[in-house]
Amino acid sequence: MQRRNFIQLSTLAGVGLSIPFSALFSACESHPEHSLEFKNLISGLLKNWCDGMLKVQINNPSNLDEHGALGCPSCSHIHGRCMDAVYPFLYMADITGDEKYIEGAKLVMTWAENNVSQESGAWTVIKNPKSWKGITIFGAIALAEALHYHGHVLDETTQKTWTTRLEKAGQYIYDTFTIDFTNINYPGTAVYGLNLIGGVVNRDDFKAKSKKLASEVKVYFTENEGLLFGECKKSSSKLSEKGLHGVDLGYNVEETLNSLVMYALKEKDGELLQILTKSLNSHLEFMLPDGAWDNSWGNRMYKWSYWGSRTCDGSQPGFAMMAHINPAFGTAAVKNTELLQRCTADGLIHGGPGFIEAGIPPCVHHTFTHAKPLAALLDHWEHLPEINANASLPRATADGVKHFKDLDVYLFARGDWRGTVSAYDAEYHYKYDYRQASGGALGVLYHNKVGLLCAASMAEYALVEKNNQQVQPGKDICLTPRIETFIDDVWYTNLYDLPARVTSKDENEIIELVADVKLKNVDREEVTGTAAAFDIAYKCTADKTEIKVSTQQDITKQTAFVLPIVSSSSEVVTHVNENEITIQKPEGLVTIKANTPIKTKEIAGKRTFNMVPGVEALPLEVFFEEDSKTLELTITVS
């Protein structure tokens, strides 16, 4: 098959989008001089990651159970998807001519065939042949890209063997995948995957199935904001009590939207590109100014790793390839890559900005998945639009309040403050509780000068996907700001109040959001014998953020508002007095004041670490005093 780029952005000229033709034509121009800085960034980072993966690759021919696999510094098992590294390894082999990368690619494929390959053509997520096989689509795309762009570096026997194996995987996907057989990320990714594989192995039926899925996926975007939905178990695919769909930002931006964009550009699907342009713009609203994805509210946020989602591929292709339509898409690709670089040490991505300083080992899964999109960008480089960080992200320039109706999530911004308040009630699996930020909770508080201040975690950390999550180190302390009380050791909090309602106003330069909440346990039972109904008022001006918690009911049990502040162990904490503390961050001083004494929850002034979203925090709490029905906290930065 003649080597060529699958995606030629210049083909956009004929798709008939309702955007200016000048924007479409710019896609076929090459801008190497303007985008060189970004190219150098991703080239260097990709080499760093590939070398890091080679360092942990197991070379032990006497033990086929592990020979060729990528060892994981954090997990006791081998990740079945480590064969995804075949694509970045072959890219590096082609670019550098270094045989070590060819050997690395051959080894991961050897391990996969010896351990997770099935007669059906599938690969499994772990060695157990009964385990999940949907991940076949990701390995198949990686293998197809590797063969299409870089197969010429392989010997003829290996190239033919891998091509035959790819067709078997494609057949499994063709036979098994439907638009609604599981979470939308699988059939959504197969839209591009089957098209790509069909081209590599000359199977028009694969391409026809791809086109069918592409037609069907177009109804999986929410009515108002055009957010991709369907991230939920099939048994939980019904609308929530508020009539909301299951949406997860991390899976959308780092996996499904990439594939849909790449398919739509290649096949000149104008209708899908229209849908995707709106959807990308809506998703982009949740990128923080430092390039992080605010997935505090997402229904699969148990994998939220600040830069994205633990086992997804990275958001660079979908946004970079559409930067000719909105230059801020290019900014998103650059900023997120820079964040990934800051979270990289010893050649491996760590699962959040707090991992390295806290000494938490990284999971290798982050690296072998996120290396693929960088290779894809470099393979399409001559056909990409100009990509730089010159255009502002929406949240960098935001001011006011925006309510996402399809999520019941509010974003607010005033001065340097950025925040997220969530009353989203759609759950990933209604049979279990994986509570993301909800119940009128503050999911994120961010300040442009000092960065992240508050971030939601799971209400209680759980290994929802035990093979794809790290074990929580130390005591699990929820990072989501909240009201809480305990009755006979049963935890009651607003985080479990899914029907909570939020109202907002923006008057006289003061933003105010008020959450009407009730305290409930994990079974969603309202607390009795003490105050259950509260208002949480979040007020934001250019100078400060205030939180006021109040009730009209009698408080007969010890009740507190918990405010974990994201802070590394190296940051100096000063107790000015019992009602005021300061935290000295590298870029500024954070001051927290309250109308009652500020205490540190359970760990005597030490930091707690949470896997979601991978940060250390100082878990502060203030208690209602006797005969008082109001708590007030103020946060300032200087």
ZAMARGU-4260 file (C-alpha; in steps of 0.2 Angstrom, whole numbers, plus 5000, padded with zeros to 4 digits):
<rodrens>
0) 5000/5000/5000 | 5007/5017/4995 | 5013/5027/5011 | 5003/5043/5013 | 4994/5053/5026
5) 4977/5046/5030 | 4971/5063/5035 | 4973/5078/5022 | 4966/5093/5030 | 4966/5102/5013
10) 4951/5091/5009 | 4941/5102/5020 | 4938/5114/5005 | 4924/5104/4999 | 4914/5099/5015
15) 4903/5114/5015 | 4904/5120/5033 | 4895/5135/5038 | 4912/5143/5043 | 4922/5155/5033
20) 4931/5148/5018 | 4947/5157/5023 | 4948/5146/5039 | 4945/5130/5029 | 4959/5135/5016
25) 4971/5139/5030 | 4971/5120/5035 | 4981/5116/5019 | 4995/5128/5023 | 5010/5122/5032
30) 5016/5133/5046 | 5033/5125/5051 | 5041/5141/5057 | 5026/5146/5068 | 5023/5129/5075
35) 5042/5124/5077 | 5041/5127/5096 | 5027/5115/5098 | 5035/5102/5086 | 5050/5103/5097
40) 5040/5100/5113 | 5031/5085/5107 | 5046/5078/5098 | 5057/5079/5114 | 5043/5073/5125
45) 5039/5058/5114 | 5057/5053/5114 | 5058/5055/5133 | 5043/5044/5135 | 5048/5031/5123
50) 5065/5030/5132 | 5056/5029/5149 | 5046/5015/5143 | 5061/5005/5136 | 5069/5007/5154
55) 5054/4998/5162 | 5052/4985/5148 | 5055/4967/5154 | 5067/4957/5144 | 5066/4939/5151
60) 5065/4926/5138 | 5064/4912/5151 | 5047/4919/5157 | 5035/4922/5143 | 5022/4928/5155
65) 5031/4944/5157 | 5044/4944/5143 | 5042/4960/5132 | 5029/4968/5143 | 5031/4986/5150
70) 5033/4984/5169 | 5023/4996/5180 | 5032/5005/5194 | 5015/5007/5203 | 5005/4992/5199
75) 5007/4973/5204 | 5001/4967/5187 | 5005/4970/5169 | 4994/4981/5159 | 4987/4971/5144
80) 4986/4987/5133 | 5005/4990/5134 | 5006/4984/5116 | 4999/5001/5112 | 5017/5006/5113
85) 5021/4998/5096 | 5016/5014/5087 | 5027/5027/5096 | 5041/5014/5096 | 5040/5012/5077
90) 5039/5030/5075 | 5055/5033/5085 | 5063/5019/5075 | 5059/5027/5059 | 5064/5044/5064
95) 5081/5040/5073 | 5086/5024/5065 | 5089/5016/5082 | 5086/4998/5082 | 5082/4998/5101
100) 5065/5005/5096 | 5061/4991/5084 | 5066/4979/5097 | 5055/4987/5109 | 5040/4986/5097
105) 5043/4968/5093 | 5044/4964/5111 | 5027/4972/5116 | 5019/4963/5102 | 5027/4947/5107
110) 5021/4949/5124 | 5003/4953/5118 | 5002/4938/5107 | 5009/4926/5121 | 4997/4933/5134
115) 4982/4943/5129 | 4979/4938/5111 | 4962/4928/5108 | 4957/4916/5094 | 4943/4928/5090
120) 4955/4941/5085 | 4953/4951/5101 | 4965/4956/5114 | 4960/4957/5133 | 4963/4970/5146
125) 4973/4958/5157 | 4979/4940/5155 | 4962/4932/5160 | 4954/4927/5143 | 4937/4931/5151
130) 4942/4949/5154 | 4936/4964/5144 | 4940/4963/5125 | 4933/4980/5120 | 4951/4987/5122
135) 4955/4978/5106 | 4950/4994/5096 | 4964/5004/5104 | 4978/4991/5101 | 4971/4989/5083
140) 4972/5008/5080 | 4990/5008/5087 | 4995/4993/5076 | 4987/5000/5061 | 4995/5017/5062
145) 5012/5009/5066 | 5011/4998/5050 | 5004/5012/5039 | 5017/5025/5043 | 5032/5015/5048
150) 5029/4997/5043 | 5044/4999/5031 | 5056/4998/5045 | 5051/4980/5049 | 5058/4965/5041
155) 5045/4957/5028 | 5040/4942/5039 | 5036/4953/5054 | 5026/4966/5043 | 5016/4952/5035
160) 5013/4943/5052 | 5007/4959/5060 | 4996/4964/5045 | 4987/4947/5046 | 4985/4950/5065
165) 4978/4967/5062 | 4965/4960/5050 | 4959/4948/5063 | 4957/4962/5076 | 4948/4972/5063
170) 4936/4957/5060 | 4933/4956/5079 | 4928/4974/5080 | 4918/4973/5064 | 4908/4958/5071
175) 4906/4964/5089 | 4905/4983/5090 | 4888/4992/5089 | 4884/5010/5093 | 4876/5006/5110
180) 4885/4989/5115 | 4894/4999/5129 | 4901/5016/5134 | 4902/5028/5119 | 4921/5029/5119
185) 4922/5011/5111 | 4910/5013/5096 | 4915/5031/5094 | 4933/5027/5093 | 4929/5012/5081
190) 4922/5025/5069 | 4940/5030/5065 | 4948/5013/5069 | 4938/5003/5057 | 4941/5016/5043
195) 4959/5016/5046 | 4961/4997/5048 | 4950/4995/5032 | 4963/5005/5023 | 4978/4996/5029
200) 4971/4978/5025 | 4960/4983/5010 | 4943/4979/5018 | 4929/4989/5011 | 4917/4981/5023
205) 4927/4988/5038 | 4925/5005/5030 | 4907/5003/5028 | 4904/4998/5046 | 4914/5014/5051
210) 4903/5025/5040 | 4887/5017/5048 | 4894/5020/5066 | 4898/5038/5061 | 4880/5041/5055
215) 4874/5034/5072 | 4885/5043/5083 | 4878/5060/5078 | 4864/5059/5090 | 4875/5056/5105
220) 4878/5075/5108 | 4868/5084/5120 | 4854/5096/5115 | 4860/5113/5122 | 4879/5112/5123
225) 4883/5098/5111 | 4893/5088/5123 | 4896/5070/5119 | 4886/5058/5130 | 4885/5040/5133
230) 4899/5037/5145 | 4889/5025/5156 | 4886/5007/5158 | 4872/5001/5146 | 4861/4996/5162
235) 4863/5014/5167 | 4860/5023/5150 | 4844/5030/5156 | 4842/5049/5159 | 4846/5054/5177
240) 4832/5061/5189 | 4836/5078/5182 | 4835/5072/5164 | 4853/5072/5161 | 4864/5061/5151
245) 4880/5052/5156 | 4895/5064/5151 | 4913/5062/5155 | 4925/5076/5150 | 4941/5065/5151
250) 4935/5051/5140 | 4928/5063/5128 | 4942/5075/5125 | 4956/5062/5127 | 4948/5048/5117
255) 4932/5048/5107 | 4932/5066/5100 | 4950/5063/5093 | 4944/5048/5083 | 4928/5057/5077
260) 4938/5072/5071 | 4951/5061/5062 | 4937/5052/5053 | 4927/5067/5049 | 4942/5076/5041
265) 4948/5061/5031 | 4930/5057/5025 | 4925/5075/5022 | 4910/5072/5033 | 4903/5090/5034
270) 4888/5086/5045 | 4899/5078/5058 | 4912/5092/5057 | 4899/5104/5061 | 4893/5094/5076
275) 4911/5092/5082 | 4916/5110/5080 | 4902/5115/5092 | 4906/5100/5104 | 4925/5105/5104
280) 4921/5123/5109 | 4909/5117/5123 | 4922/5105/5130 | 4936/5118/5129 | 4926/5129/5141
285) 4932/5116/5155 | 4951/5118/5151 | 4959/5128/5165 | 4972/5141/5161 | 4986/5130/5165
290) 4981/5117/5152 | 4972/5105/5164 | 4955/5097/5161 | 4942/5101/5174 | 4934/5084/5175
295) 4928/5087/5193 | 4910/5084/5188 | 4913/5070/5175 | 4904/5053/5178 | 4920/5044/5176
300) 4930/5056/5186 | 4937/5042/5196 | 4951/5042/5183 | 4953/5061/5183 | 4972/5065/5183
305) 4971/5084/5181 | 4979/5083/5164 | 4966/5071/5158 | 4960/5053/5161 | 4972/5039/5167
310) 4970/5027/5153 | 4965/5038/5138 | 4976/5044/5124 | 4977/5063/5126 | 4968/5077/5118
315) 4981/5084/5106 | 4975/5077/5089 | 4957/5082/5090 | 4961/5100/5095 | 4977/5102/5085
320) 4969/5096/5069 | 4955/5108/5071 | 4965/5123/5075 | 4962/5131/5058 | 4943/5133/5064
325) 4947/5140/5081 | 4965/5145/5086 | 4961/5142/5104 | 4960/5123/5100 | 4979/5124/5096
330) 4982/5133/5112 | 4973/5119/5121 | 4985/5106/5113 | 5000/5116/5118 | 4995/5120/5135
335) 4990/5102/5139 | 5006/5095/5132 | 5016/5107/5143 | 5006/5101/5158 | 5010/5083/5154
340) 5028/5088/5152 | 5028/5096/5170 | 5020/5079/5176 | 5034/5069/5168 | 5049/5062/5178
345) 5061/5048/5173 | 5053/5046/5156 | 5036/5042/5163 | 5020/5053/5165 | 5014/5054/5183
350) 4995/5054/5187 | 4994/5072/5193 | 5004/5087/5198 | 5007/5081/5216 | 5014/5064/5212
355) 5032/5068/5210 | 5034/5079/5226 | 5024/5066/5236 | 5035/5052/5230 | 5020/5042/5222
360) 5026/5031/5209 | 5018/5033/5191 | 5008/5020/5182 | 5016/5016/5165 | 4998/5016/5157
365) 4998/5035/5156 | 5014/5035/5146 | 5010/5021/5133 | 4993/5028/5129 | 4998/5047/5129
370) 5013/5043/5118 | 5002/5038/5103 | 4993/5055/5100 | 5010/5064/5099 | 5016/5051/5086
375) 5000/5054/5077 | 5003/5073/5076 | 5021/5071/5070 | 5015/5059/5057 | 5003/5072/5050
380) 5014/5087/5054 | 5015/5094/5036 | 4996/5094/5035 | 4992/5102/5051 | 4986/5120/5053
385) 4996/5133/5063 | 4997/5127/5081 | 5003/5139/5095 | 4997/5146/5111 | 4994/5164/5105
390) 4975/5163/5106 | 4967/5164/5123 | 4958/5149/5131 | 4940/5153/5135 | 4943/5151/5154
395) 4958/5162/5153 | 4948/5177/5148 | 4931/5172/5156 | 4921/5184/5167 | 4904/5180/5175
400) 4894/5164/5177 | 4890/5151/5164 | 4877/5137/5167 | 4879/5121/5157 | 4861/5116/5156
405) 4865/5098/5150 | 4876/5095/5165 | 4868/5107/5179 | 4886/5113/5181 | 4891/5131/5184
410) 4908/5139/5179 | 4912/5156/5187 | 4926/5169/5184 | 4930/5186/5191 | 4947/5194/5191
415) 4960/5180/5193 | 4947/5168/5201 | 4940/5153/5192 | 4928/5140/5200 | 4916/5126/5196
420) 4900/5122/5206 | 4891/5105/5202 | 4874/5099/5204 | 4876/5085/5190 | 4867/5070/5195
425) 4871/5057/5181 | 4881/5043/5187 | 4892/5030/5178 | 4884/5015/5186 | 4868/5017/5196
430) 4871/5001/5205 | 4886/5008/5214 | 4892/5024/5221 | 4907/5033/5213 | 4901/5050/5218
435) 4910/5064/5208 | 4907/5082/5213 | 4889/5085/5215 | 4877/5091/5228 | 4881/5109/5225
440) 4899/5106/5229 | 4914/5117/5223 | 4923/5105/5211 | 4937/5117/5207 | 4944/5133/5214
445) 4958/5141/5204 | 4968/5157/5205 | 4978/5163/5190 | 4992/5168/5201 | 4994/5153/5212
450) 4985/5140/5202 | 4974/5126/5209 | 4967/5129/5226 | 4953/5116/5228 | 4949/5101/5218
455) 4936/5087/5220 | 4940/5069/5222 | 4928/5054/5223 | 4918/5055/5239 | 4926/5039/5244
460) 4940/5032/5234 | 4936/5016/5226 | 4944/5005/5213 | 4930/5006/5200 | 4942/4998/5188
465) 4955/4989/5198 | 4966/4985/5184 | 4966/5003/5178 | 4968/5013/5195 | 4982/5014/5208
470) 4979/5010/5226 | 4976/5025/5237 | 4991/5029/5248 | 4988/5032/5266 | 4971/5037/5273
475) 4957/5042/5261 | 4952/5059/5264 | 4939/5067/5252 | 4946/5083/5244 | 4929/5090/5238
480) 4924/5105/5249 | 4908/5100/5258 | 4897/5100/5274 | 4898/5084/5284 | 4892/5076/5300
485) 4893/5059/5307 | 4879/5049/5316 | 4884/5033/5324 | 4900/5033/5312 | 4889/5035/5297
490) 4894/5049/5286 | 4881/5062/5280 | 4886/5075/5267 | 4879/5086/5254 | 4890/5077/5241
495) 4877/5063/5241 | 4862/5075/5238 | 4859/5072/5220 | 4843/5083/5219 | 4852/5098/5225
500) 4848/5114/5216 | 4859/5129/5212 | 4855/5147/5208 | 4866/5161/5202 | 4867/5180/5200
505) 4880/5192/5195 | 4877/5210/5202 | 4888/5224/5206 | 4904/5215/5202 | 4899/5201/5214
510) 4896/5183/5208 | 4885/5173/5220 | 4880/5155/5218 | 4868/5147/5231 | 4867/5129/5233
515) 4851/5122/5242 | 4857/5105/5249 | 4853/5092/5261 | 4865/5080/5271 | 4863/5062/5266
520) 4873/5046/5268 | 4879/5035/5254 | 4862/5026/5252 | 4855/5044/5249 | 4845/5044/5266
525) 4843/5061/5274 | 4851/5064/5291 | 4839/5064/5306 | 4841/5071/5323 | 4851/5086/5318
530) 4850/5100/5304 | 4849/5092/5287 | 4845/5107/5276 | 4858/5120/5272 | 4862/5134/5260
535) 4880/5135/5253 | 4883/5152/5246 | 4899/5155/5235 | 4903/5173/5233 | 4917/5179/5221
540) 4924/5196/5218 | 4940/5201/5210 | 4948/5202/5227 | 4942/5186/5236 | 4931/5171/5236
545) 4919/5168/5251 | 4909/5153/5257 | 4895/5155/5268 | 4886/5140/5275 | 4869/5142/5284
550) 4854/5133/5290 | 4837/5137/5298 | 4837/5121/5308 | 4844/5116/5325 | 4861/5108/5324
555) 4862/5095/5338 | 4877/5085/5331 | 4894/5091/5327 | 4894/5098/5310 | 4908/5105/5300
560) 4912/5113/5283 | 4928/5104/5276 | 4939/5114/5264 | 4954/5105/5258 | 4967/5117/5250
565) 4978/5110/5237 | 4996/5112/5244 | 5012/5102/5243 | 5022/5097/5258 | 5035/5110/5255
570) 5024/5125/5256 | 5025/5134/5273 | 5009/5135/5283 | 5007/5148/5296 | 4993/5149/5309
575) 4991/5167/5311 | 4978/5164/5325 | 4965/5151/5328 | 4954/5159/5314 | 4967/5162/5301
580) 4980/5153/5292 | 4992/5157/5277 | 5000/5145/5265 | 5015/5152/5256 | 5015/5146/5238
585) 5029/5149/5225 | 5019/5163/5216 | 5009/5170/5231 | 5002/5169/5248 | 4985/5161/5251
590) 4975/5167/5266 | 4960/5158/5274 | 4950/5166/5287 | 4934/5160/5296 | 4922/5165/5309
595) 4926/5150/5320 | 4943/5141/5323 | 4951/5133/5308 | 4957/5115/5312 | 4966/5102/5301
600) 4956/5086/5298 | 4963/5070/5306 | 4981/5071/5302 | 4988/5085/5313 | 4994/5098/5300
605) 5001/5085/5288 | 4996/5084/5270 | 4984/5071/5263 | 4986/5064/5245 | 4972/5059/5234
610) 4974/5049/5217 | 4960/5060/5211 | 4966/5072/5203 | 4983/5067/5209 | 4987/5081/5222
615) 4992/5084/5240 | 4981/5095/5250 | 4979/5102/5268 | 4962/5097/5274 | 4955/5111/5284
620) 4938/5111/5293 | 4928/5123/5303 | 4914/5118/5315 | 4897/5126/5319 | 4898/5133/5336
625) 4885/5131/5349 | 4869/5141/5345 | 4877/5146/5329 | 4869/5143/5312 | 4881/5151/5300
630) 4899/5147/5295 | 4909/5160/5285 | 4926/5157/5276 | 4936/5169/5265 | 4950/5165/5254
635) 4962/5178/5247 | 4978/5178/5237 | 4992/5191/5238
</rodrens>
